[in-house]
């Protein structure tokens, strides 16, 4: 009987912590309108992870890009290379209909770190953006190189003020949960 009780308790812990970030966002957005979040760049299959881990942004950053001019300046910072080469790779964005959310984790000493702009919703006259900072460092082998994880997503254009909701996850099951 005691083993059954312990097993049920462990099962409860696993099931209750499984998608806690998604549950928290769903609860926050129950009284708001959820928005479609689309990662910039080609869509990949499998678990969602950072757009890149070599962004050139060494400091933590959360920002909203609503104009082409701001986008060009941000892209130059992100790309951190020859300006002509950076501009040739600049993704097109229709700022009359869309805006961008940029989230950078900042410099990290190894691989195994990531950042995801997870979701967005309009609620109480503001736009809430959920950003998840991820770590797989305690999970085992990671690359031994400096990284600067970055995520960029497209959202429908909005003039509402933006509030970032931060979630940190340090879990070796992250790849299975995203």
C-alpha positions in Angstrom: 0.0 0.0 0.0 2.8 2.4 0.9 4.5 1.7 -2.5 1.3 2.5 -4.3 1.0 5.8 -2.4 4.5 6.8 -3.3 4.0 5.8 -6.9 0.8 7.8 -7.1 2.6 10.8 -5.5 5.5 10.6 -8.1 3.0 10.2 -10.9 1.2 13.3 -9.7 4.4 15.3 -9.5 5.4 14.3 -13.1 2.0 14.9 -14.6 1.5 18.2 -12.7 4.9 19.7 -13.8 4.7 18.4 -17.3 3.4 21.5 -19.2 3.3 24.0 -16.4 4.4 26.9 -18.6 1.6 26.3 -21.1 -0.9 25.9 -18.2 0.2 29.2 -16.7 -0.2 31.0 -20.0 -3.6 29.4 -20.7 -4.8 30.5 -17.3 -3.6 34.1 -17.9 -5.2 34.2 -21.4 -8.6 32.8 -20.3 -9.8 36.3 -20.0 -7.9 37.6 -23.0 -7.4 36.8 -26.7 -4.5 34.5 -27.6 -2.4 35.6 -30.6 -0.6 33.5 -33.2 3.1 33.4 -32.6 5.3 32.4 -35.6 9.0 31.9 -35.3 10.9 33.9 -37.9 12.8 31.8 -40.4 12.0 28.4 -41.9 9.7 26.3 -39.8 11.4 23.2 -38.4 9.9 19.9 -37.3 10.5 18.7 -33.8 10.7 20.5 -30.5 10.8 24.3 -30.6 14.1 25.8 -29.7 15.9 29.1 -30.1 16.1 30.6 -33.6 19.9 30.6 -33.2 22.5 30.2 -30.5 25.0 32.5 -32.2 23.3 35.9 -32.3 26.0 38.3 -31.5 23.8 39.8 -28.8 25.9 39.4 -25.6 23.4 41.1 -23.3 19.9 40.0 -22.3 17.3 41.7 -24.4 13.4 41.7 -24.7 12.1 44.1 -27.3 9.3 44.9 -29.8 10.1 45.8 -33.4 7.3 47.8 -35.1 9.1 49.5 -38.0 11.4 48.5 -40.8 14.0 51.0 -39.6 14.1 49.5 -36.1 14.2 46.0 -37.7 17.2 46.9 -39.9 19.1 48.3 -36.9 18.3 45.2 -34.8 19.3 42.9 -37.6 22.7 44.5 -37.9 23.2 44.0 -34.1 22.1 40.4 -34.3 24.1 39.5 -37.4 27.2 41.3 -36.0 29.0 41.0 -39.3 29.6 42.8 -42.6 26.6 45.2 -43.0 26.2 44.4 -46.7 26.2 40.6 -46.0 23.7 41.2 -43.1 21.3 43.2 -45.3 21.4 40.5 -48.0 20.0 38.0 -45.3 17.4 40.4 -43.8 14.0 38.6 -43.6 11.2 40.6 -45.0 8.4 41.7 -42.6 5.2 43.5 -43.5 5.1 46.0 -40.7 1.7 47.3 -41.8 0.3 43.9 -40.6 3.0 42.4 -38.3 5.4 43.2 -35.6 8.4 41.3 -34.2 9.3 40.2 -30.7 13.0 39.7 -30.1 14.3 37.9 -27.0 18.0 37.3 -26.4 19.3 35.3 -23.5 22.7 37.0 -23.5 26.1 35.4 -23.6 26.4 31.9 -22.1 29.6 29.9 -21.4 28.5 26.7 -23.2 25.8 25.3 -25.4 22.7 23.8 -23.8 20.9 27.1 -23.3 17.9 28.4 -25.2 15.2 31.0 -25.3 11.7 30.8 -26.8 9.1 33.4 -27.3 6.4 30.9 -26.4 3.1 32.7 -26.6 1.2 36.0 -26.6 -2.2 37.2 -25.6 -4.1 40.5 -25.4 -5.4 41.0 -21.9 -6.5 44.0 -19.9 -5.3 46.6 -22.4 -1.8 45.1 -22.7 0.0 42.5 -24.8 1.5 39.7 -22.6 4.4 37.9 -24.1 5.6 34.6 -22.4 9.3 34.1 -22.8 10.9 30.8 -21.7 14.6 30.7 -20.8 15.8 27.1 -21.1 18.8 25.1 -19.8 19.9 21.6 -20.6 23.3 22.2 -18.9 22.7 19.8 -16.0 21.4 17.1 -18.4 24.8 15.9 -19.6 27.2 16.8 -22.5 26.9 20.3 -24.0 29.0 22.1 -26.6 32.0 23.8 -25.1 31.7 27.2 -26.8 30.3 30.6 -26.1 26.7 31.0 -27.2 24.2 33.8 -27.5 20.7 32.2 -27.8 18.1 34.3 -29.6 14.5 33.9 -30.7 12.4 36.2 -32.9 8.7 35.7 -33.6 6.1 37.4 -35.8 2.8 38.6 -34.2 -0.2 40.5 -35.6 0.5 44.2 -35.3 -0.7 45.8 -32.1 -0.3 49.2 -30.5 -0.9 47.9 -27.0 1.9 48.2 -24.5 3.9 45.0 -24.1 4.6 43.1 -20.8 7.1 40.2 -20.8 6.3 37.3 -18.5 9.4 35.3 -17.8 9.6 31.5 -17.2 12.9 29.7 -16.5 13.1 26.0 -17.0 16.0 23.7 -16.0 14.8 20.3 -17.1 16.4 17.5 -19.1 13.0 16.6 -20.5 12.6 20.0 -22.2 13.2 18.6 -25.7 10.2 16.3 -25.2 7.9 18.9 -23.8 8.2 21.8 -26.2 
